[in-house]
Amino acid sequence: MALAGEVGELLAELQWLTPEESERVMADAEHAARVRAEIGDVMIYLARLADVLRIDLVAAANDKLIDVARRYPVERSFGSAAKAAPADGPG
């Protein structure tokens, strides 16, 4: 699937970098342009896939955020990057 290839190209631009290093890399205009182009490619393929499958991308993202907020309450997970058991058990 073309989407996976484009995601791979995006990840290749930022692979092995810490968040701080990523910020510095984005200060370089040439590298920032490549990352921006790859993100654009990912967005185009994702939007096309959603269109073919008749999925509203904004609604799907909002639904996912609501689900994550319910399963991983801030008071239990704030400040931790550890994967914890969801509030309502596995799943």
C-alpha positions in Angstrom: 0.0 0.0 0.0 1.4 3.4 -1.0 0.5 4.9 2.4 2.9 2.6 4.2 5.7 3.5 1.8 5.1 7.2 2.4 5.1 6.7 6.2 8.4 4.9 5.8 9.9 7.8 3.9 8.7 10.2 6.6 10.2 8.1 9.3 13.5 7.8 7.5 13.8 11.6 7.7 13.5 11.5 11.5 14.7 8.0 12.4 16.8 7.7 15.6 16.4 11.4 16.5 15.3 12.5 20.0 12.5 15.1 20.1 15.1 17.8 20.7 17.2 16.7 17.7 14.1 16.7 15.6 13.5 20.3 16.5 17.0 21.2 15.5 16.8 19.3 12.3 13.6 21.2 11.4 15.5 24.5 11.8 17.4 23.4 8.6 15.3 24.7 5.7 16.2 21.9 3.3 15.5 19.1 5.8 12.3 20.8 6.9 11.1 21.0 3.3 11.7 17.2 2.9 9.8 16.4 6.1 7.0 18.8 5.1 6.7 17.1 1.7 6.7 13.6 3.2 3.9 14.7 5.7 2.0 16.0 2.7 2.4 12.7 0.9 1.2 10.8 4.0 -1.8 13.1 4.4 -2.8 12.7 0.7 -2.7 8.9 0.8 -4.5 8.8 4.1 -7.2 11.2 2.9 -7.7 9.1 -0.2 -7.9 5.9 1.7 -10.5 7.4 4.1 -12.5 8.7 1.1 -12.5 5.2 -0.6 -13.6 3.6 2.8 -16.1 6.4 3.4 -14.5 7.4 6.8 -14.7 10.9 8.1 -11.0 11.5 9.2 -11.9 14.3 11.7 -14.7 12.2 13.2 -12.4 9.1 13.4 -9.6 11.1 15.1 -12.1 12.7 17.6 -13.6 9.4 18.4 -10.1 7.9 19.0 -9.1 10.8 21.3 -12.3 10.4 23.3 -11.7 6.7 23.6 -8.1 7.2 24.8 -9.1 9.8 27.3 -11.7 7.4 28.7 -9.3 4.4 28.9 -6.2 6.3 30.1 -7.4 9.1 32.4 -5.0 12.0 32.9 -4.9 11.5 36.7 -3.6 8.0 36.2 -1.2 8.5 33.3 0.1 12.1 33.4 3.9 12.3 33.4 4.4 8.6 32.5 5.3 7.3 29.1 4.8 3.7 30.4 2.2 1.7 28.7 -0.3 1.0 31.5 -3.3 -1.2 31.7 -6.3 0.8 30.6 -8.8 2.0 33.2 -11.4 -0.5 31.9 -9.0 -3.5 31.5 -7.3 -4.9 28.4 -8.6 -4.0 25.0 
